[in-house]
Amino acid sequence: MLENNTDIDLSVSAERIRLERKLNEIKAKKVEATIKELQLQFGQDVFGFGEEVHREHPYYWKEIRNKWDQIFPILEVSVDVKLKIQSIGDIGKRIPGIGERK
């Protein structure tokens, strides 16, 4: 964590876990929106989803590879983000009574 301008105490596990969940949700929505926008605007598989299907399901890929350009733009994609706050650092940690102006 580079900066925390809130009253959230990230040294408390419950607070850190709650923040990680919220960040994961926000990031997943942003990535999904980016993928959807690129699907609609360009229709090209710049992410390599087709390659992944080819690797994981080669027989299925043989059936769909010639139709991939039509399938990809309407493909529904969901993203699972797993961000983890590894270090909260010491800079900016709020300690009541220290450094406060009167």
C-alpha positions as CSV (number, residue, x, y, z in Angstrom):
1,M,0.0,0.0,0.0
2,L,1.6,3.2,-1.2
3,E,-0.8,5.7,0.3
4,N,-3.7,5.6,2.8
5,N,-5.5,8.9,3.3
6,T,-8.4,7.3,5.2
7,D,-9.1,6.4,8.7
8,I,-8.9,2.7,7.8
9,D,-6.3,0.9,10.0
10,L,-4.7,-1.6,7.6
11,S,-2.8,-3.2,10.5
12,V,-6.1,-4.7,11.5
13,S,-6.6,-7.9,9.5
14,A,-10.4,-7.5,9.2
15,E,-10.0,-4.0,7.8
16,R,-7.3,-5.2,5.4
17,I,-9.4,-8.1,4.2
18,R,-12.4,-5.9,3.7
19,L,-10.4,-3.5,1.6
20,E,-8.8,-6.3,-0.5
21,R,-12.2,-7.6,-1.3
22,K,-13.5,-4.2,-2.4
23,L,-10.3,-3.5,-4.5
24,N,-10.7,-7.0,-6.1
25,E,-14.3,-6.2,-7.0
26,I,-13.5,-2.8,-8.5
27,K,-10.5,-4.1,-10.5
28,A,-12.5,-7.1,-11.8
29,K,-15.3,-4.7,-13.1
30,K,-12.7,-2.4,-14.7
31,V,-10.9,-5.3,-16.5
32,E,-14.3,-6.8,-17.6
33,A,-15.3,-3.4,-19.0
34,T,-12.0,-3.0,-20.9
35,I,-12.4,-6.5,-22.4
36,K,-16.0,-5.8,-23.4
37,E,-15.1,-2.4,-25.0
38,L,-12.3,-4.0,-27.0
39,Q,-14.6,-6.9,-28.1
40,L,-17.2,-4.4,-29.3
41,Q,-14.8,-1.9,-30.9
42,F,-12.3,-4.1,-32.6
43,G,-13.7,-7.7,-32.4
44,Q,-10.1,-9.0,-32.3
45,D,-8.8,-11.4,-29.6
46,V,-5.9,-9.3,-28.5
47,F,-5.9,-11.2,-25.1
48,G,-5.2,-14.6,-26.6
49,F,-8.4,-16.3,-25.3
50,G,-8.5,-18.4,-28.4
51,E,-5.0,-19.6,-27.8
52,E,-6.0,-20.7,-24.3
53,V,-9.0,-22.6,-25.7
54,H,-6.7,-24.2,-28.2
55,R,-4.3,-25.3,-25.5
56,E,-6.9,-26.5,-22.9
57,H,-9.5,-27.9,-25.3
58,P,-7.8,-28.8,-28.6
59,Y,-10.7,-30.9,-30.0
60,Y,-13.2,-28.2,-29.2
61,W,-10.9,-25.6,-30.8
62,K,-10.9,-27.6,-34.1
63,E,-14.7,-27.2,-34.2
64,I,-14.8,-23.5,-33.5
65,R,-11.5,-22.1,-34.9
66,N,-13.0,-21.1,-38.2
67,K,-15.9,-19.2,-36.4
68,W,-13.7,-17.6,-33.7
69,D,-13.9,-14.2,-35.3
70,Q,-17.7,-14.3,-34.9
71,I,-17.6,-16.0,-31.5
72,F,-15.1,-13.7,-29.8
73,P,-17.0,-10.4,-30.0
74,I,-20.1,-11.9,-28.3
75,L,-18.1,-14.1,-25.8
76,E,-19.1,-13.5,-22.2
77,V,-16.0,-13.0,-20.1
78,S,-15.8,-12.9,-16.3
79,V,-12.7,-11.9,-14.4
80,D,-11.6,-13.1,-11.0
81,V,-9.0,-10.7,-9.4
82,K,-7.0,-11.7,-6.4
83,L,-5.1,-8.7,-5.2
84,K,-3.4,-9.0,-1.9
85,I,-2.0,-6.2,0.2
86,Q,1.4,-7.6,1.2
87,S,2.8,-4.6,3.1
88,I,1.1,-1.6,4.6
89,G,4.4,0.2,5.3
90,D,5.0,2.7,8.1
91,I,4.8,6.0,6.2
92,G,1.6,7.9,6.9
93,K,0.4,5.6,9.7
94,R,-1.8,7.7,11.9
95,I,-1.0,7.7,15.6
96,P,-3.5,9.7,17.6
97,G,-2.0,12.7,19.4
98,I,1.3,12.6,17.5
99,G,1.9,15.3,15.0
100,E,-1.4,17.0,15.4
101,R,-1.6,20.7,15.5
102,K,-3.5,22.6,18.1
